[in-house]
Amino acid sequence: MLAIRKAGEEIDKDKYGKVVDEVVGEFKSDLTVTKDGVEKLSKYLKKDWEKMRKAIA
C-alpha cells in the first residue's frame, strides 16, 4: 500500500490538468488539435500506469 501511495505522489496532476484544459478548449474549435491533445494525454497515462504497475509488483 505504501508503494502505491508513493507512486501516486509522483504523478504530476498539474500536467494532466493542463492537457485536459487544452483539449477541452480546442475541442470547441479544432478536432485535429484535440486529437493531438488526447494522444499526449494517452501517452502520459500509459507512462504513469507503468509506474503504478511496478509499484504494485
Sequence and secondary structure as in RCSB ss.txt:
>XXXX:A:sequence
MLAIRKAGEEIDKDKYGKVVDEVVGEFKSDLTVTKDGVEKLSKYLKKDWEKMRKAIA
>XXXX:A:secstr
 HHHHHHHHTS HHHHHHHHHHHHHHHTT HHHHHHHHHHHHHHHHHHHHHHHHHH 
